[in-house]
Amino acid sequence: MAINRIAIGTPGEASRPDAIRAALAEFFSMVIFVFAGQGSGMAYGKLTGDGPATPSGLVAASLSHAFALFVAVSVGANASGGHVNPAVTFGAFIGGNITLLRAILYWIAQLLGSVVACMLLKVSTGGMETAAFSLSHGVTPWNAVVFEIVMTFGLVYTVYATAVDPNKGDIGIIAPLAIGLIVGANILVGGAFDGASMNPAVSFGPAVVSGAWTNHWVYWVGPFIGAAIAAIVYDTIFICSNGHEPLPSNDF
């Protein structure tokens, strides 16, 4: 079972050069991702005069996030595994692929990267609002939690299948491409209901900069539950059943 391999890590692990480099990679990847993803929404608002959401705006958000995440995962893959998401890191931790101490280091870097990206957007756009994630009319917090669980399950399941599974072979750029595509597809599904975060850091940065925290917990609880379920399901059925051990933490 994946949970049997959960590890805390050694006291000096967080100060090791490779861990610092990995955290920096997560920070810069998150800046790239959030700046492009959140920025596309701000650009849409400027072009439409902050008009109502439209199907074309949803498609634009889907494409911008898919493209940006493809790049962000690709550029961070060699140094950190290209998590670019606290929920992905949590899924890796549940599967025994990363220690808790390294995961905490990643989480700090990811959250800081999101905040910095949103601050840069606010400055570069002349003070435009970095809108926080929120629920659409008629969507309850628990509706949104279910959305986030299912969407993040799909994301982390894809991460395990294309990046973590020892049976995956040499699939080149397929992993970051598939990860970007599943996020883009999920935005088309959930974007109109709760914004389709799937990523606590992506929700955290805009909340910090805008000061809007209503129902913010949804964007942590849902993704973390979805990530844990995906890690346990994939690891139990497709990795442990074949007698494979998880990858070392510096490989993912």
Salt bridges, closest charged atoms under 4 A:
GLU13 OE2 - ARG102 NE 3.57
ASP18 OD2 - ARG16 NH2 2.97
ASP18 OD2 - ARG102 NH2 2.85
ASP235 OD2 - ARG5 NH2 2.48
